[in-house]
């Protein structure tokens, strides 16, 4: 990644390329208001260092619903049609209506645990809840892979236990 420092009026600023959008356009970060060129250069160096270490993630301004559309488009041809159909149903019936309006960067473990509790409150089976949680985790794993997020907020959500059916003879 590259960056530059320049003077704008009475203050200094830096501009740095921080990645690309899903459609391939460059994303630039610009920060203004430094009193000296050295301050701007030091701040730029910190950002470049974070980028090079893989620790800098620019927050994506997507709602979870918008992100799910991107994710579904990406996986459509990489999973079986029956899997895609199941995922589509879960996305449209459970994920988008309840948590789709949140910005993806605002999803957190508490919010997602409350979402899971709501699924239990609707009296869904443990199997159904497990499938919904799997789709949630898979979509947010993709968000991490594509650097929309730095960590998956759903990674610590536990699936409900499977209930084993036994027959008595």
C-alpha positions as CSV (number, residue, x, y, z in Angstrom):
1,X,0.0,0.0,0.0
2,X,1.1,3.5,-0.7
3,X,0.3,6.9,0.8
4,X,1.2,10.5,0.4
5,X,1.4,13.6,2.6
6,X,0.6,17.1,1.3
7,X,-0.2,20.6,2.6
8,X,-3.8,21.8,2.3
9,X,-4.1,25.4,3.3
10,X,-2.5,25.8,6.7
11,X,-2.6,22.2,7.7
12,X,-1.1,18.9,6.4
13,X,-3.0,15.7,5.4
14,X,-2.3,12.2,4.3
15,X,-4.0,10.0,1.7
16,X,-3.5,6.2,1.6
17,X,-4.9,3.4,-0.5
18,X,-6.5,0.9,1.9
19,X,-8.0,-1.7,-0.4
20,X,-10.6,-2.2,-3.1
21,X,-14.4,-2.3,-3.2
22,X,-16.1,-5.5,-4.2
23,X,-16.4,-4.1,-7.8
24,X,-12.6,-3.4,-7.9
25,X,-12.5,0.4,-7.3
26,X,-9.7,1.7,-5.1
27,X,-10.6,2.8,-1.5
28,X,-8.7,5.8,-0.2
29,X,-8.5,7.0,3.4
30,X,-7.7,10.7,3.9
31,X,-7.0,12.4,7.2
32,X,-6.6,16.1,7.6
33,X,-5.7,18.6,10.2
34,X,-2.1,17.9,11.1
35,X,-0.1,21.0,12.2
36,X,3.2,19.7,10.7
37,X,4.3,17.6,7.8
38,X,6.1,15.3,10.4
39,X,2.8,14.7,12.3
40,X,1.0,13.7,9.1
41,X,3.9,11.5,8.0
42,X,4.0,9.7,11.4
43,X,0.3,9.1,11.3
44,X,0.5,7.8,7.8
45,X,3.3,5.5,8.8
46,X,1.2,4.1,11.6
47,X,-1.7,3.3,9.2
48,X,0.7,1.8,6.6
49,X,2.2,-0.3,9.4
50,X,-1.3,-1.6,10.4
51,X,-2.1,-2.3,6.8
52,X,1.1,-4.3,6.3
53,X,0.5,-6.3,9.4
54,X,-3.0,-7.0,8.4
55,X,-4.5,-5.2,11.4
56,X,-6.1,-2.3,9.6
57,X,-9.7,-2.8,8.6
58,X,-11.7,0.0,7.1
59,X,-15.3,-0.3,8.4
60,X,-17.6,-1.1,5.5
61,X,-20.8,1.0,5.5
62,X,-23.0,-1.8,4.5
63,X,-26.1,-3.0,6.2
64,X,-26.1,-6.7,7.0
65,X,-29.0,-7.0,4.5
66,X,-26.9,-5.4,1.7
67,X,-23.9,-7.6,2.7
68,X,-26.1,-10.8,2.6
69,X,-27.0,-9.9,-1.0
70,X,-23.3,-9.7,-1.9
71,X,-22.6,-12.9,-0.1
72,X,-25.4,-14.8,-1.7
73,X,-24.3,-13.7,-5.1
74,X,-20.8,-15.0,-4.4
75,X,-21.8,-18.4,-3.1
76,X,-24.6,-19.1,-5.6
77,X,-22.4,-21.1,-8.0
78,X,-20.1,-22.6,-5.3
79,X,-22.7,-24.6,-3.3
80,X,-25.3,-27.2,-4.3
81,X,-28.6,-25.8,-5.5
82,X,-30.4,-27.3,-2.6
83,X,-28.0,-25.7,-0.2
84,X,-28.4,-22.4,-1.9
85,X,-32.2,-22.7,-1.7
86,X,-31.9,-23.4,2.1
87,X,-29.6,-20.4,2.6
88,X,-31.9,-18.2,0.6
89,X,-34.9,-19.2,2.7
90,X,-33.0,-18.6,6.0
91,X,-31.6,-15.2,4.8
92,X,-35.1,-13.9,3.6
93,X,-37.1,-15.4,6.5
94,X,-34.9,-15.0,9.5
95,X,-31.7,-12.9,9.0
96,X,-32.8,-10.0,6.9
97,X,-36.1,-9.3,8.7
98,X,-34.6,-9.3,12.2
99,X,-30.9,-8.1,11.9
100,X,-30.6,-7.0,8.3
101,X,-31.1,-3.3,9.1
102,X,-27.9,-3.1,11.3
103,X,-24.7,-1.9,9.8
104,X,-22.4,-4.9,9.5
105,X,-19.8,-3.2,11.6
106,X,-22.4,-2.8,14.4
107,X,-23.1,-6.6,14.7
108,X,-21.8,-7.9,18.0
109,X,-22.0,-11.0,20.2
110,X,-24.8,-9.6,22.5
111,X,-27.0,-8.6,19.6
112,X,-26.5,-12.0,17.9
113,X,-27.2,-13.9,21.1
114,X,-30.4,-11.9,21.5
115,X,-31.2,-12.9,17.9
116,X,-30.7,-16.5,18.8
117,X,-32.9,-16.1,22.0
118,X,-35.6,-14.7,19.7
119,X,-35.4,-17.8,17.6
120,X,-35.9,-20.0,20.7
121,X,-38.9,-17.7,21.7
122,X,-40.5,-18.5,18.3
123,X,-40.4,-22.1,19.3
124,X,-38.2,-23.2,16.4
125,X,-36.6,-26.6,16.7
126,X,-32.9,-26.9,17.7
127,X,-32.2,-28.2,14.2
128,X,-33.7,-25.1,12.6
129,X,-31.8,-22.8,14.9
130,X,-28.6,-24.6,14.2
131,X,-29.0,-24.2,10.5
132,X,-29.8,-20.4,10.9
133,X,-26.7,-20.0,13.2
134,X,-24.6,-21.8,10.6
135,X,-25.7,-19.5,7.8
136,X,-25.1,-16.5,10.1
137,X,-21.6,-17.7,10.9
138,X,-20.8,-18.6,7.3
139,X,-21.8,-15.2,6.0
140,X,-19.8,-13.4,8.6
141,X,-16.8,-15.6,8.0
142,X,-17.0,-14.4,4.4
143,X,-17.1,-10.8,5.7
144,X,-13.8,-11.4,7.5
145,X,-12.2,-13.1,4.5
146,X,-13.2,-10.2,2.3
147,X,-12.1,-7.7,5.0
148,X,-15.5,-6.1,5.6
149,X,-14.9,-7.0,9.3
150,X,-11.7,-7.8,11.3
151,X,-13.4,-10.5,13.4
152,X,-16.6,-12.6,13.1
153,X,-19.0,-11.5,15.9
154,X,-20.9,-14.8,15.5
155,X,-17.9,-17.0,16.1
156,X,-18.6,-17.6,19.8
157,X,-22.3,-18.2,19.4
158,X,-23.1,-21.8,20.4
159,X,-25.5,-23.9,18.4
160,X,-28.3,-25.5,20.5
161,X,-27.6,-29.1,21.4
162,X,-29.0,-31.8,19.1
163,X,-31.7,-33.8,20.6
164,X,-31.2,-37.5,19.9
165,X,-34.3,-39.5,19.2
166,X,-34.3,-42.9,20.7
167,X,-36.9,-45.6,20.3
168,X,-37.9,-48.0,23.0
169,X,-38.7,-51.5,22.0
